[in-house]
Amino acid sequence: MTELVRRVAAVEDPASIEDAASDPEKWWHDHHGEHLGYSSLLEALAPTPATRQGLLADFFEPSDEEREQRIKTPSRGHLAIAELVKRGSVKVIVTTNFDRLMEQALDAVGIAPQVIARPEAVNGMKPLAHAPATVIKVHGDYLDLGSRNTPAELDQYPEEWVTLLARVFDEYGLVVSGWSAEWDTALVRLIESTPNRRYPLYWDARSGKGANAQKLIAARSGQIIPAAGADELFNELSSALEALDRLAEPPLTTAMAVTRLKRYLPDPVRRIDLHDLVMEATDKVGEGVKNQPLSIDGLDAAILQEVLEAHREQSRQLCALLVAGVWHDLDGAHDRLWMDVLERLIEAGTTRRLGVPVQQVLEQARLYSALLVHTAVGVAATRRGRDPLLIKLATEVMGTVDMGTRIRLPACQIIHPYRVLDKESVNALPRWNGGSGWTYPLSHLLKADVRAIFEDLIPEASDYEDTFHGYEYRMSLLHENTNATYSGVYHAMPGEYVGERAWSWDDRNVPLAEIAFRDAGQRNSDWPWVRLLGGEAGYDQALIDHRGVLENFKYHNMR
């Protein structure tokens, strides 16, 4: 309206263009002797439908630049309404606008509505209850010469409109936003004349202030909803309904959650749904971690086993989600999400409770969920050739430990198995039938606790074991690689174990996992470990040096 008034001023009184732009209502009243209204303005400027169509086209069709800046495209309010339609909360949209933003928003969420923009289309329409959604454009479409804009056109509706709208207002509740009820006199009369009041009326506070709106609200016992505008109203409504759904729905089974993840994963439109699904599962695990006691009277191996198994069970669904995600997200589009999960679990496991008695083995156990998640994701990444992700998880995910001074460390140092679990305690767990004296008990525990997640993806036990040892070997490289950086500020751990039966029978000093690792590197022209370990010149020597670390580690464990 401001732009149209400015154009009128350019023709009628060029010297007053700035006044028209700064206060179009005053300028219009001073020059035309009437209050400025959208309908009366169009009637003065373009008295016929054809001229109005030409006049308005530039206001509705975005240029390429405007489209990039999301100008003249569906607003957050349009998109929120489309989501309400998709979830089944809204079936009918009655709009006095004649743009096509609502249809575009519905199309963005995969809904193909029936659009009724002309009275003569009413007789052939699909019944409201049978259509996925119905958009009734009572003023027409801006590309249709039948658009209704002027006061005279808005005072009387064709009989088809009257019949259809009377049915809508009788059979559906109304949420009104952005409509003042000041100009559409025929629409006001239709709402007033609806005989039944079986469903409620809600009106946003911003547009429901006028006399006609207040009259309708009072007549239908309506309620004013405090909202700054349509964007806020419909987004808050959508969020509130989602919250109620979560309360009403039974918890997702692991199979259902994984099915949803697979559906969301390749769809860029469902990126937020994917994030919420994964983070909801993450927060449940995080709450369990935070609620784990730090001191238990009579703590023994049996009680410790119960604590560790509780972490394993509460992490099972999250591990299954992450493994499915990493397994199928081969282009790494969602790597940041998997990293955020690990970071959140590390934070939950390292947050200290001041003034609470602490038993060290229980404090360490609070990181077992993070270690399980990292192990599950790491095994999946190893199997699928996702070595860049494994490196990022271990070195770019950071956490804070508090040993008198707060220190930022990478995940591979914080959740090193020898920091999370105690070798002697693990060997004493009742699940090993009174203690089996495993040389590498932590390896055996992790391998056993993660196995169930891969039963369908890696059905052969030997394949799973080889993959698991490959993951352990990679982690030992990462532990050793980060030692030089952090050993001066924090007690860095040695290169990790590589598993009970991971040494070559041909050369007992060469880990089988190293052989498989070298083979994988030869098949990959862009092997990320070459860069990490110092380039081509340093890569081979780094593996030889690391073999010595592992041999020394094996020797001390075998004694």
C-alpha positions as CSV (number, residue, x, y, z in Angstrom):
1,M,0.0,0.0,0.0
2,T,2.9,2.4,0.8
3,E,4.4,1.7,-2.6
4,L,1.1,2.2,-4.4
5,V,0.5,5.5,-2.6
6,R,4.0,6.6,-3.4
7,R,3.3,5.9,-7.1
8,V,0.1,7.9,-7.0
9,A,2.0,10.8,-5.4
10,A,4.6,10.6,-8.2
11,V,1.9,11.3,-10.7
12,E,-0.4,13.7,-8.7
13,D,2.0,15.7,-6.6
14,P,5.7,14.7,-7.2
15,A,6.9,17.2,-4.6
16,S,5.1,15.1,-1.9
17,I,6.6,11.7,-2.7
18,E,8.6,11.6,0.6
19,D,5.6,12.6,2.6
20,A,3.6,9.8,0.9
21,A,6.3,7.3,1.7
22,S,6.7,8.3,5.3
23,D,3.0,8.6,6.2
24,P,0.8,7.1,3.4
25,E,-2.4,7.2,5.4
26,K,-2.1,11.0,6.1
27,W,-1.1,11.7,2.5
28,W,-4.1,9.7,1.1
29,H,-6.5,11.4,3.4
30,D,-5.2,14.9,2.6
31,H,-5.3,14.3,-1.1
32,H,-8.4,12.1,-1.5
33,G,-10.5,13.0,1.5
34,E,-11.0,9.4,2.8
35,H,-9.2,6.9,5.0
36,L,-6.7,4.7,3.3
37,G,-7.8,1.1,2.9
38,Y,-6.4,-1.6,0.7
39,S,-9.7,-2.2,-1.1
40,S,-10.5,1.4,-1.7
41,L,-7.0,2.1,-2.8
42,L,-7.2,-0.6,-5.5
43,E,-10.6,0.6,-6.6
44,A,-9.2,4.1,-7.2
45,L,-6.1,2.9,-9.0
46,A,-7.4,-0.1,-11.0
47,P,-11.2,-0.2,-11.2
48,T,-11.3,-3.4,-13.4
49,P,-10.0,-6.9,-12.6
50,A,-7.6,-6.9,-15.6
51,T,-5.9,-3.7,-14.6
52,R,-5.6,-4.9,-11.0
53,Q,-3.9,-8.1,-12.2
54,G,-1.3,-6.2,-14.0
55,L,-0.8,-3.7,-11.2
56,L,-0.4,-6.4,-8.5
57,A,1.8,-9.0,-10.4
58,D,5.1,-7.4,-9.4
59,F,4.2,-7.5,-5.8
60,F,3.7,-11.3,-5.8
61,E,6.3,-12.8,-8.2
62,P,9.8,-12.8,-6.7
63,S,12.8,-12.0,-8.8
64,D,15.8,-14.4,-8.7
65,E,17.5,-12.1,-6.2
66,E,14.4,-11.9,-4.0
67,R,14.0,-15.6,-4.1
68,E,17.5,-16.1,-2.8
69,Q,16.8,-13.6,0.0
70,R,13.5,-15.5,0.8
71,I,11.5,-12.4,-0.1
72,K,7.9,-13.1,-1.5
73,T,8.3,-16.7,-0.4
74,P,6.4,-18.6,2.3
75,S,6.9,-17.2,5.8
76,R,7.5,-19.2,8.9
77,G,3.7,-18.9,9.5
78,H,2.9,-20.4,6.2
79,L,5.3,-23.3,6.8
80,A,4.0,-23.9,10.3
81,I,0.4,-24.1,9.0
82,A,1.6,-26.6,6.4
83,E,3.1,-28.7,9.1
84,L,-0.2,-28.6,11.0
85,V,-1.9,-29.8,7.9
86,K,0.6,-32.6,7.5
87,R,0.0,-33.8,11.0
88,G,-3.7,-33.8,10.5
89,S,-4.6,-30.9,12.8
90,V,-5.8,-28.6,10.1
91,K,-8.0,-29.7,7.2
92,V,-9.4,-26.5,5.7
93,I,-7.7,-23.1,5.1
94,V,-9.9,-20.1,4.3
95,T,-7.8,-17.2,3.1
96,T,-8.6,-13.7,1.9
97,N,-5.2,-13.5,0.3
98,F,-4.8,-14.2,-3.3
99,D,-1.1,-15.0,-3.4
100,R,0.1,-18.6,-3.7
101,L,2.3,-18.8,-0.7
102,M,0.1,-21.2,1.2
103,E,0.1,-23.6,-1.7
104,Q,3.9,-23.3,-2.0
105,A,4.3,-24.1,1.7
106,L,2.0,-27.1,1.5
107,D,3.9,-28.4,-1.6
108,A,7.2,-28.1,0.4
109,V,5.9,-30.6,3.0
110,G,4.5,-33.0,0.3
111,I,0.8,-32.0,0.5
112,A,-1.2,-31.5,-2.7
113,P,-4.3,-29.5,-1.6
114,Q,-7.4,-28.9,-3.6
115,V,-7.6,-25.2,-4.2
116,I,-11.0,-23.5,-4.7
117,A,-10.4,-20.0,-6.0
118,R,-13.6,-19.5,-8.0
119,P,-17.2,-20.0,-6.9
120,E,-18.0,-22.2,-9.9
121,A,-15.4,-24.7,-8.7
122,V,-17.4,-25.4,-5.6
123,N,-19.8,-27.8,-7.3
124,G,-17.1,-30.1,-8.6
125,M,-14.9,-30.1,-5.5
126,K,-13.9,-33.2,-3.5
127,P,-15.7,-33.4,-0.1
128,L,-13.8,-31.6,2.6
129,A,-13.4,-34.8,4.7
130,H,-11.9,-36.7,1.8
131,A,-9.4,-34.2,0.6
132,P,-5.9,-34.1,2.1
133,A,-6.4,-30.4,2.6
134,T,-8.6,-27.7,1.1
135,V,-7.5,-24.1,0.5
136,I,-10.5,-21.8,-0.1
137,K,-9.4,-18.5,-1.6
138,V,-12.6,-16.4,-1.2
139,H,-11.0,-13.4,-2.9
140,G,-9.7,-15.5,-5.8
141,D,-6.2,-15.9,-7.1
142,Y,-4.1,-12.9,-8.2
143,L,-3.6,-14.5,-11.7
144,D,-7.4,-15.0,-11.9
145,L,-9.4,-12.0,-13.3
146,G,-12.1,-12.9,-10.8
147,S,-10.2,-11.7,-7.8
148,R,-12.3,-9.8,-5.3
149,N,-10.7,-6.6,-3.9
150,T,-12.9,-3.6,-3.9
151,P,-15.5,-2.7,-1.2
152,A,-18.4,-3.4,-3.6
153,E,-16.9,-6.8,-4.5
154,L,-16.4,-7.7,-0.9
155,D,-20.0,-6.8,0.2
156,Q,-21.7,-9.7,-1.5
157,Y,-20.5,-13.2,-2.2
158,P,-21.9,-15.6,-4.9
159,E,-24.3,-18.3,-3.6
160,E,-21.7,-21.1,-4.0
161,W,-19.3,-19.2,-1.6
162,V,-22.1,-18.7,0.8
163,T,-23.1,-22.4,0.9
164,L,-19.5,-23.7,1.2
165,L,-18.3,-21.2,3.8
166,A,-21.5,-21.7,5.9
167,R,-20.7,-25.4,6.0
168,V,-17.0,-24.7,7.0
169,F,-17.9,-22.3,9.8
170,D,-20.6,-24.8,11.1
171,E,-18.4,-27.9,11.0
172,Y,-15.0,-26.7,11.9
173,G,-13.4,-24.7,14.7
174,L,-11.6,-21.5,13.6
175,V,-8.2,-20.1,14.3
176,V,-8.1,-16.6,12.9
177,S,-4.9,-14.7,12.2
178,G,-4.1,-11.6,10.3
179,W,-7.7,-10.8,9.4
180,S,-9.2,-7.6,10.8
181,A,-12.9,-8.2,9.7
182,E,-13.1,-4.5,8.8
183,W,-13.4,-4.8,5.0
184,D,-14.8,-8.2,4.2
185,T,-18.4,-7.4,5.1
186,A,-19.9,-10.5,3.4
187,L,-17.5,-12.8,5.2
188,V,-18.3,-11.1,8.5
189,R,-22.1,-11.7,7.9
190,L,-21.5,-15.4,7.1
191,I,-19.6,-16.0,10.4
192,E,-22.3,-14.1,12.3
193,S,-25.1,-16.1,10.7
194,T,-23.6,-19.6,11.4
195,P,-26.3,-21.3,13.5
196,N,-24.2,-23.8,15.5
197,R,-21.4,-23.0,18.0
198,R,-20.1,-26.6,18.5
199,Y,-16.5,-25.8,17.9
200,P,-14.4,-22.9,19.3
201,L,-13.1,-19.7,17.8
202,Y,-9.6,-18.4,18.5
203,W,-8.3,-15.1,17.2
204,D,-4.8,-13.7,17.5
205,A,-4.5,-10.5,19.6
206,R,-2.8,-8.5,16.9
207,S,-5.6,-8.6,14.3
208,G,-8.5,-9.1,16.7
209,K,-8.7,-5.6,18.1
210,G,-11.2,-4.0,15.7
211,A,-14.9,-3.5,16.4
212,N,-16.1,-6.2,14.0
213,A,-13.6,-8.7,15.3
214,Q,-14.6,-8.1,18.9
215,K,-18.2,-8.5,17.9
216,L,-17.6,-11.9,16.3
217,I,-15.5,-13.0,19.2
218,A,-18.2,-12.1,21.6
219,A,-20.9,-13.7,19.5
220,R,-19.1,-17.1,19.2
221,S,-17.6,-17.1,22.8
222,G,-14.2,-16.9,21.2
223,Q,-10.8,-16.5,22.8
224,I,-8.0,-14.0,22.2
225,I,-4.6,-15.7,21.8
226,P,-1.6,-13.5,22.7
227,A,0.7,-13.6,19.7
228,A,2.8,-11.0,17.9
229,G,1.8,-12.4,14.5
230,A,1.1,-15.4,12.4
231,D,4.7,-16.6,12.5
232,E,4.7,-16.8,16.3
233,L,1.1,-18.1,16.6
234,F,1.3,-21.0,14.3
235,N,4.9,-22.0,15.2
236,E,4.0,-22.0,18.9
237,L,0.8,-24.0,18.2
238,S,2.8,-26.6,16.2
239,S,5.4,-26.9,18.9
240,A,2.7,-27.3,21.6
241,L,1.0,-30.0,19.7
242,E,4.2,-31.9,19.2
243,A,4.9,-31.7,22.9
244,L,1.4,-33.2,23.6
245,D,2.1,-35.9,21.0
246,R,5.3,-36.9,22.8
247,L,3.4,-37.2,26.1
248,A,0.6,-39.2,24.5
249,E,2.8,-41.6,22.4
250,P,4.3,-44.7,23.9
251,P,8.1,-44.7,23.8
252,L,9.5,-45.6,20.4
253,T,10.8,-49.1,20.1
254,T,14.4,-49.3,18.8
255,A,13.1,-50.8,15.5
256,M,10.6,-47.9,15.1
257,A,13.3,-45.3,15.9
258,V,15.7,-46.8,13.4
259,T,13.0,-46.9,10.7
260,R,12.3,-43.2,11.3
261,L,16.0,-42.4,11.1
262,K,16.3,-44.2,7.8
263,R,13.3,-42.2,6.5
264,Y,14.7,-38.9,7.6
265,L,18.4,-39.4,6.7
266,P,18.3,-38.8,2.9
267,D,15.6,-36.0,3.1
268,P,17.0,-32.5,3.6
269,V,13.5,-31.3,4.5
270,R,13.6,-33.7,7.5
271,R,17.0,-32.6,8.8
272,I,15.4,-31.0,11.9
273,D,13.3,-34.2,12.5
274,L,16.5,-36.3,12.3
275,H,18.3,-34.0,14.8
276,D,15.3,-34.1,17.2
277,L,15.0,-37.9,17.0
278,V,18.7,-38.5,17.7
279,M,19.0,-35.8,20.4
280,E,15.9,-37.0,22.2
281,A,17.5,-40.4,22.5
282,T,20.8,-38.8,23.5
283,D,19.2,-36.7,26.3
284,K,17.5,-39.8,27.8
285,V,20.9,-41.5,28.0
286,G,22.4,-38.3,29.4
287,E,19.8,-38.1,32.2
288,G,20.6,-41.7,33.1
289,V,24.3,-40.8,33.3
290,K,23.7,-37.8,35.5
291,N,21.5,-39.8,37.8
292,Q,24.0,-42.6,38.3
293,P,25.2,-42.7,42.0
294,L,28.8,-41.7,42.6
295,S,29.0,-43.7,45.9
296,I,27.3,-47.0,46.9
297,D,27.7,-48.7,50.3
298,G,29.1,-52.2,49.9
299,L,30.2,-51.6,46.3
300,D,31.5,-54.9,44.9
301,A,32.0,-56.4,41.4
302,A,28.3,-57.5,41.3
303,I,27.1,-54.0,41.9
304,L,29.5,-52.5,39.4
305,Q,28.2,-55.0,36.8
306,E,24.7,-53.8,37.5
307,V,25.8,-50.2,37.0
308,L,27.6,-51.0,33.7
309,E,24.7,-53.0,32.4
310,A,22.3,-50.2,33.2
311,H,24.4,-47.9,31.1
312,R,24.6,-50.5,28.3
313,E,20.8,-51.0,28.3
314,Q,19.9,-47.3,28.4
315,S,22.4,-46.7,25.5
316,R,21.1,-49.5,23.3
317,Q,18.6,-47.5,21.3
318,L,20.9,-44.6,20.8
319,C,23.7,-46.9,19.7
320,A,21.4,-48.5,17.2
321,L,20.3,-45.1,15.8
322,L,23.9,-43.9,15.4
323,V,25.1,-47.1,13.8
324,A,22.3,-47.0,11.3
325,G,23.0,-43.4,10.6
326,V,26.8,-43.8,10.1
327,W,26.2,-47.0,8.1
328,H,23.9,-45.2,5.5
329,D,25.3,-41.7,5.6
330,L,28.2,-42.5,3.4
331,D,28.7,-38.9,2.2
332,G,29.2,-37.6,5.7
333,A,26.3,-35.1,5.5
334,H,25.4,-35.7,9.1
335,D,28.8,-36.1,10.7
336,R,28.3,-33.0,12.8
337,L,25.2,-34.6,14.4
338,W,27.1,-37.8,15.4
339,M,29.9,-35.6,16.9
340,D,27.4,-33.5,18.8
341,V,25.9,-36.7,20.4
342,L,29.3,-37.8,21.7
343,E,30.1,-34.3,22.9
344,R,26.9,-34.2,24.9
345,L,27.4,-37.6,26.5
346,I,31.0,-36.7,27.5
347,E,29.7,-33.5,29.1
348,A,27.1,-35.5,31.0
349,G,29.7,-37.9,32.2
350,T,32.3,-35.3,33.3
351,T,30.0,-32.8,35.0
352,R,31.1,-32.9,38.7
353,R,28.8,-32.8,41.6
354,L,30.3,-30.7,44.3
355,G,30.1,-31.9,47.9
356,V,29.1,-35.4,46.9
357,P,31.1,-38.5,48.1
358,V,32.8,-40.1,45.2
359,Q,34.1,-43.6,44.6
360,Q,36.5,-43.5,41.7
361,V,35.3,-46.6,39.9
362,L,31.7,-45.2,39.8
363,E,32.9,-41.8,38.7
364,Q,34.7,-43.4,35.8
365,A,31.6,-45.6,35.0
366,R,29.6,-42.4,34.2
367,L,31.6,-42.3,30.9
368,Y,30.7,-45.9,29.9
369,S,27.7,-44.7,27.8
370,A,30.0,-42.3,25.9
371,L,32.5,-45.1,25.4
372,L,29.9,-47.5,24.2
373,V,28.5,-45.0,21.7
374,H,32.0,-44.1,20.5
375,T,32.8,-47.8,20.1
376,A,29.6,-48.6,18.2
377,V,30.0,-45.7,15.9
378,G,33.7,-46.5,15.5
379,V,33.1,-50.1,14.5
380,A,30.4,-48.9,12.0
381,A,32.8,-46.3,10.6
382,T,35.6,-48.9,10.3
383,R,33.4,-51.4,8.5
384,R,32.1,-48.7,6.0
385,G,35.4,-47.1,5.3
386,R,34.4,-43.9,7.2
387,D,37.9,-43.3,8.6
388,P,37.6,-39.5,8.4
389,L,34.6,-39.7,10.7
390,L,36.4,-41.9,13.2
391,I,39.3,-39.4,13.3
392,K,37.0,-36.5,13.8
393,L,35.1,-38.2,16.6
394,A,38.3,-39.0,18.4
395,T,40.2,-35.7,17.9
396,E,37.7,-32.9,17.2
397,V,35.1,-33.8,19.8
398,M,36.3,-32.1,23.0
399,G,35.4,-32.3,26.6
400,T,36.5,-30.8,29.9
401,V,37.9,-32.8,32.8
402,D,38.4,-31.4,36.2
403,M,41.3,-32.8,38.1
404,G,41.9,-29.7,40.2
405,T,42.2,-27.6,37.1
406,R,39.8,-27.7,34.1
407,I,41.5,-29.2,31.1
408,R,40.1,-29.5,27.5
409,L,40.9,-32.8,26.0
410,P,39.9,-34.7,22.8
411,A,37.4,-37.6,23.1
412,C,40.0,-40.3,22.5
413,Q,41.8,-39.2,25.7
414,I,38.8,-38.6,27.9
415,I,37.1,-42.0,27.1
416,H,40.2,-44.1,26.7
417,P,38.9,-47.5,28.1
418,Y,41.7,-47.5,30.7
419,R,40.3,-44.2,32.1
420,V,36.6,-45.4,32.0
421,L,37.1,-48.9,33.3
422,D,39.4,-50.6,35.7
423,K,41.1,-53.8,34.5
424,E,40.9,-55.8,37.7
425,S,37.3,-54.7,38.4
426,V,36.2,-55.8,34.9
427,N,38.0,-59.2,35.2
428,A,36.1,-59.7,38.5
429,L,32.6,-59.1,37.0
430,P,30.2,-62.0,37.7
431,R,29.3,-62.2,34.0
432,W,32.7,-63.8,33.4
433,N,31.7,-66.7,35.8
434,G,33.8,-65.6,38.7
435,G,36.7,-64.1,36.6
436,S,38.3,-65.5,33.5
437,G,41.5,-63.7,33.8
438,W,41.3,-62.0,30.4
439,T,44.5,-60.5,29.2
440,Y,42.6,-57.6,27.6
441,P,39.3,-57.6,29.7
442,L,38.3,-54.1,28.6
443,S,38.5,-55.2,24.9
444,H,36.5,-58.3,25.7
445,L,33.8,-56.3,27.5
446,L,33.3,-53.7,24.8
447,K,33.3,-56.2,22.1
448,A,30.6,-58.2,23.8
449,D,28.5,-55.3,24.8
450,V,28.4,-53.8,21.3
451,R,28.0,-57.1,19.4
452,A,24.1,-57.2,19.5
453,I,23.9,-53.9,17.6
454,F,25.7,-55.5,14.6
455,E,24.0,-58.9,14.4
456,D,22.0,-57.9,11.3
457,L,24.7,-55.6,9.7
458,I,27.7,-57.9,10.4
459,P,26.1,-61.4,10.9
460,E,29.3,-63.4,10.8
461,A,31.0,-63.5,14.2
462,S,34.5,-63.6,12.7
463,D,33.8,-60.6,10.5
464,Y,32.6,-58.7,13.5
465,E,35.7,-59.6,15.5
466,D,38.0,-58.5,12.7
467,T,36.2,-55.2,12.3
468,F,36.3,-54.6,16.0
469,H,40.0,-55.2,16.1
470,G,40.4,-52.9,13.2
471,Y,38.6,-50.2,15.2
472,E,40.8,-50.9,18.2
473,Y,43.9,-50.6,16.1
474,R,42.8,-47.2,14.7
475,M,42.0,-46.0,18.2
476,S,45.5,-47.0,19.4
477,L,47.0,-44.9,16.6
478,L,44.9,-42.0,17.7
479,H,45.7,-42.4,21.3
480,E,49.4,-42.4,20.5
481,N,49.1,-39.5,18.1
482,T,47.5,-37.3,20.7
483,N,49.8,-38.2,23.5
484,A,52.5,-35.8,22.3
485,T,50.1,-32.9,22.5
486,Y,48.5,-33.6,25.9
487,S,51.1,-35.5,27.9
488,G,52.5,-32.3,29.3
489,V,49.2,-31.2,30.8
490,Y,47.5,-34.4,31.6
491,H,48.6,-38.0,32.1
492,A,48.3,-39.4,28.5
493,M,47.5,-43.0,28.1
494,P,49.7,-45.4,26.0
495,G,48.6,-46.8,22.7
496,E,45.6,-49.0,23.4
497,Y,45.3,-52.8,23.4
498,V,44.4,-54.4,20.1
499,G,42.4,-57.4,21.3
500,E,43.0,-60.9,22.6
501,R,43.7,-62.7,19.3
502,A,45.0,-59.9,17.1
503,W,48.6,-61.0,16.6
504,S,49.8,-62.6,13.4
505,W,50.7,-66.3,13.6
506,D,53.4,-65.7,10.9
507,D,55.1,-63.0,12.9
508,R,54.0,-62.7,16.5
509,N,55.3,-59.1,16.6
510,V,52.9,-57.9,13.9
511,P,49.3,-57.3,14.8
512,L,46.8,-58.8,12.3
513,A,44.9,-55.5,12.6
514,E,48.0,-53.6,11.2
515,I,48.1,-55.9,8.2
516,A,44.3,-55.3,7.5
517,F,44.9,-51.5,8.1
518,R,47.7,-51.4,5.6
519,D,45.6,-53.3,3.1
520,A,42.7,-50.8,3.5
521,G,45.1,-47.9,3.0
522,Q,46.3,-49.4,-0.3
523,R,42.7,-49.6,-1.6
524,N,42.1,-45.9,-0.7
525,S,43.8,-43.3,-2.8
526,D,43.0,-40.6,-0.2
527,W,43.9,-42.5,3.0
528,P,43.4,-39.9,5.8
529,W,45.8,-41.6,8.1
530,V,48.7,-40.7,5.8
531,R,48.1,-37.0,6.4
532,L,47.5,-37.6,10.1
533,L,50.7,-39.6,10.6
534,G,53.1,-37.2,8.9
535,G,52.6,-37.8,5.1
536,E,54.1,-40.5,3.0
537,A,57.5,-40.2,4.6
538,G,56.3,-40.6,8.1
539,Y,53.4,-43.0,7.6
540,D,55.2,-46.3,7.3
541,Q,57.7,-45.4,10.1
542,A,54.8,-44.4,12.4
543,L,53.2,-47.8,12.0
544,I,56.5,-49.5,12.7
545,D,57.1,-47.4,15.8
546,H,53.5,-48.0,16.9
547,R,54.0,-51.7,16.5
548,G,56.8,-51.4,19.1
549,V,54.4,-49.6,21.5
550,L,51.8,-52.3,21.1
551,E,54.4,-55.1,21.6
552,N,55.6,-53.4,24.8
553,F,52.0,-53.0,25.9
554,K,51.3,-56.7,25.1
555,Y,54.4,-57.8,27.0
556,H,53.4,-55.9,30.2
557,N,49.9,-57.3,30.0
558,M,51.0,-60.8,29.5
559,R,53.3,-60.8,32.6
